[in-house]
Amino acid sequence: MIIGGIQKSSLIDFPEKISAIIFTQGCNFRCAYCHNPELLQSKQTDFSFANVIDFLKTRIGKLDGVVITGGEPTLHQDLAECLAQIKNLGFAIKLDTNGTNPLMLKNLIEKGLVDYVAMDIKAPIEKYPDVIGLDISINKILESIDILKNSGIEYEFRTTVLKKFLCENDFEKIGELLNGAKKYYLQKFVSTKILDKSLENETNYTDDEFEIFAQNLNKKIQYVGIR
């Protein structure tokens, strides 16, 4: 697993846990609003997974969990092996993913290597290519959604919202897509450190509009939050 960096402590990224965040290099999406553009290309850095383990050993008893994010962590074929080493140190694990590797996601869940999964929902299915900048297998996204909804573990779906890419009707379609899901978050676009600098001055929906979207989505999803 190619490591892009380590954040030593976070109180907000893993629900109800104090966690470290491990960033992996490489992503198979090219979302214009990506806030970790330096992680898109898979390239070797000064960090290694051995460094990660050495650091985590010093945090046993001080941290509750570890967040694995990216980039897209499931691009790394040794992910399960790496998560097993973290698990052996006694940490709970949260995985952030775009859902393009359902086979790996299912394997990680079945082996008990993840305790919480956050999956990005970029848009209604038909708009995915426009938002992520590439053509992908939509069936894999649908399969990952189904896996999480039936997994028995804690999970959330989440969408970064920018008015330029998502209209009011799109949220209705996302509600249908996630019908019956436990938890979903609308995340307000933040214009700092993004891939496409032309978006820095884009206007977004108002707080009142976000509240309306959340209320409507709550008819299909058990809990809807705004970040």
C-alpha positions as CSV (number, residue, x, y, z in Angstrom):
1,M,0.0,0.0,0.0
2,I,1.5,3.4,-1.0
3,I,1.1,5.8,1.8
4,G,0.5,9.5,1.1
5,G,0.6,10.8,4.6
6,I,-0.5,10.5,8.2
7,Q,-2.7,12.7,10.4
8,K,-1.8,11.8,13.9
9,S,-5.1,12.6,15.6
10,S,-8.7,13.4,14.7
11,L,-11.9,13.8,16.7
12,I,-14.3,14.1,13.8
13,D,-13.4,11.6,11.1
14,F,-14.4,8.3,12.9
15,P,-17.8,8.6,14.7
16,E,-17.4,8.4,18.5
17,K,-13.7,7.6,18.2
18,I,-10.3,9.4,18.5
19,S,-8.5,8.3,15.4
20,A,-5.4,8.6,13.3
21,I,-5.9,9.1,9.5
22,I,-3.8,7.2,7.0
23,F,-3.9,8.6,3.4
24,T,-3.2,6.3,0.5
25,Q,-1.8,7.4,-2.9
26,G,-3.7,6.9,-6.1
27,C,-7.3,7.4,-7.2
28,N,-9.4,6.2,-10.2
29,F,-11.7,9.2,-10.1
30,R,-10.9,12.8,-11.2
31,C,-13.6,14.8,-9.4
32,A,-13.1,18.5,-10.1
33,Y,-13.7,19.4,-6.5
34,C,-11.3,16.8,-5.0
35,H,-9.7,18.3,-1.9
36,N,-6.8,15.9,-1.9
37,P,-5.4,16.4,-5.4
38,E,-1.9,15.6,-4.3
39,L,-3.0,12.0,-3.8
40,L,-4.5,11.4,-7.2
41,Q,-1.4,10.0,-8.8
42,S,0.1,6.8,-7.4
43,K,3.7,7.7,-6.6
44,Q,6.1,6.7,-4.0
45,T,6.6,9.0,-1.0
46,D,8.8,9.2,2.0
47,F,6.2,7.3,4.0
48,S,6.0,3.5,4.2
49,F,3.5,1.1,5.7
50,A,6.2,0.1,8.2
51,N,6.3,3.7,9.3
52,V,2.5,3.6,9.8
53,I,2.8,0.5,12.0
54,D,5.7,2.0,14.0
55,F,3.7,5.1,14.6
56,L,0.5,3.2,15.6
57,K,2.4,1.1,18.1
58,T,3.2,4.4,20.0
59,R,-0.5,5.2,20.1
60,I,-1.9,2.0,21.6
61,G,-4.1,3.0,24.4
62,K,-4.2,6.6,23.2
63,L,-6.2,6.2,20.0
64,D,-9.4,4.2,19.5
65,G,-9.3,3.8,15.7
66,V,-7.6,4.3,12.4
67,V,-9.2,5.9,9.3
68,I,-8.0,4.6,5.9
69,T,-8.7,7.2,3.2
70,G,-7.2,8.5,0.0
71,G,-7.0,8.6,-2.8
72,E,-8.9,5.4,-3.1
73,P,-7.6,2.7,-0.7
74,T,-9.2,-0.3,-2.5
75,L,-6.8,0.2,-5.5
76,H,-4.1,-1.4,-3.3
77,Q,-4.2,-5.1,-3.6
78,D,-2.5,-5.6,-0.2
79,L,-5.1,-3.5,1.6
80,A,-6.5,-6.5,3.5
81,E,-3.1,-7.6,4.7
82,C,-2.3,-4.1,5.9
83,L,-5.7,-3.7,7.7
84,A,-5.1,-7.1,9.4
85,Q,-1.8,-5.7,10.8
86,I,-3.6,-2.6,12.1
87,K,-6.4,-4.8,13.6
88,N,-3.8,-6.9,15.4
89,L,-2.7,-3.8,17.3
90,G,-6.2,-3.5,18.7
91,F,-7.5,-0.5,16.6
92,A,-11.0,-0.2,15.1
93,I,-10.9,0.6,11.4
94,K,-12.9,3.0,9.3
95,L,-12.5,2.8,5.5
96,D,-13.3,5.6,3.1
97,T,-14.1,4.4,-0.5
98,N,-15.7,5.4,-3.7
99,G,-17.3,2.0,-4.1
100,T,-15.6,0.9,-7.3
101,N,-14.2,-2.4,-5.8
102,P,-17.1,-4.3,-4.4
103,L,-15.3,-7.6,-4.3
104,M,-12.6,-6.2,-2.1
105,L,-15.2,-4.3,0.0
106,K,-17.1,-7.6,0.6
107,N,-13.9,-9.5,1.4
108,L,-12.9,-6.9,4.0
109,I,-16.3,-7.0,5.7
110,E,-16.5,-10.8,5.7
111,K,-13.0,-11.0,7.3
112,G,-13.9,-8.5,10.0
113,L,-11.2,-6.0,8.9
114,V,-13.4,-2.9,8.9
115,D,-15.8,-1.6,11.6
116,Y,-17.2,1.4,9.7
117,V,-17.3,2.2,6.0
118,A,-18.0,5.7,4.5
119,M,-18.9,5.5,0.8
120,D,-19.0,8.5,-1.5
121,I,-22.1,8.9,-3.7
122,K,-20.9,11.3,-6.3
123,A,-24.3,11.9,-8.1
124,P,-27.3,10.0,-9.5
125,I,-25.9,7.0,-11.4
126,E,-26.5,8.6,-14.9
127,K,-24.5,11.7,-13.9
128,Y,-21.4,9.9,-12.6
129,P,-19.2,10.4,-15.7
130,D,-19.9,14.1,-15.6
131,V,-19.0,14.5,-12.0
132,I,-16.0,12.1,-11.7
133,G,-14.5,13.0,-15.1
134,L,-14.3,9.4,-16.3
135,D,-16.4,6.5,-17.5
136,I,-16.7,3.7,-14.9
137,S,-18.6,0.5,-14.3
138,I,-21.8,1.8,-12.7
139,N,-22.8,-1.8,-11.7
140,K,-19.8,-1.8,-9.3
141,I,-21.2,1.3,-7.6
142,L,-24.6,-0.3,-7.3
143,E,-23.1,-3.5,-5.9
144,S,-21.1,-1.7,-3.3
145,I,-24.2,0.2,-2.2
146,D,-26.1,-3.1,-1.8
147,I,-23.2,-4.7,0.1
148,L,-23.1,-2.0,2.7
149,K,-26.9,-1.8,3.1
150,N,-26.8,-5.6,3.9
151,S,-23.5,-5.8,5.7
152,G,-24.5,-5.5,9.4
153,I,-21.6,-3.1,10.1
154,E,-21.8,0.6,10.7
155,Y,-21.7,2.6,7.5
156,E,-22.6,5.9,5.9
157,F,-23.1,7.3,2.4
158,R,-22.1,10.9,1.7
159,T,-22.2,13.4,-1.2
160,T,-20.1,16.5,-1.7
161,V,-22.6,19.0,-2.9
162,L,-21.8,21.8,-5.4
163,K,-24.6,23.5,-7.2
164,K,-22.7,23.4,-10.5
165,F,-22.9,19.6,-10.6
166,L,-26.1,18.7,-8.7
167,C,-29.6,20.1,-9.2
168,E,-32.6,19.7,-6.9
169,N,-34.0,16.7,-8.8
170,D,-30.6,14.9,-8.4
171,F,-31.2,14.6,-4.7
172,E,-34.5,12.9,-5.3
173,K,-32.7,10.4,-7.5
174,I,-30.0,9.8,-4.9
175,G,-32.8,9.2,-2.3
176,E,-34.2,6.5,-4.5
177,L,-30.8,5.0,-5.1
178,L,-30.1,4.8,-1.3
179,N,-33.7,3.9,-0.3
180,G,-33.7,2.3,3.1
181,A,-30.0,3.1,4.0
182,K,-29.1,3.9,7.6
183,K,-27.2,7.1,7.3
184,Y,-26.4,9.7,4.6
185,Y,-24.6,13.1,4.8
186,L,-24.7,16.1,2.5
187,Q,-21.3,17.6,2.6
188,K,-20.9,21.3,1.6
189,F,-18.3,21.9,-1.0
190,V,-15.2,23.7,0.4
191,S,-13.2,25.7,-2.2
192,T,-9.7,25.3,-0.5
193,K,-7.1,23.0,-2.1
194,I,-9.1,21.6,-5.0
195,L,-8.2,20.0,-8.3
196,D,-10.0,22.4,-10.6
197,K,-9.1,26.0,-9.5
198,S,-11.9,27.4,-11.7
199,L,-14.4,26.2,-9.0
200,E,-13.0,28.4,-6.3
201,N,-15.6,31.1,-6.8
202,E,-18.6,28.9,-7.5
203,T,-21.8,29.7,-5.5
204,N,-23.5,26.8,-3.7
205,Y,-26.9,26.2,-2.2
206,T,-28.0,28.2,0.8
207,D,-28.3,26.6,4.3
208,D,-32.1,26.7,3.9
209,E,-31.9,24.8,0.7
210,F,-29.6,22.2,2.2
211,E,-32.2,21.7,5.0
212,I,-35.0,21.2,2.5
213,F,-32.9,18.6,0.6
214,A,-32.2,16.8,3.9
215,Q,-35.8,16.8,4.9
216,N,-36.9,15.3,1.5
217,L,-34.1,12.7,1.6
218,N,-35.2,11.7,5.1
219,K,-38.3,10.2,3.6
220,K,-36.1,7.5,2.1
221,I,-33.1,7.3,4.4
222,Q,-33.2,6.7,8.2
223,Y,-30.8,9.5,9.1
224,V,-29.7,12.5,6.9
225,G,-27.1,15.0,8.2
226,I,-25.4,18.1,6.8
227,R,-21.7,18.8,7.2
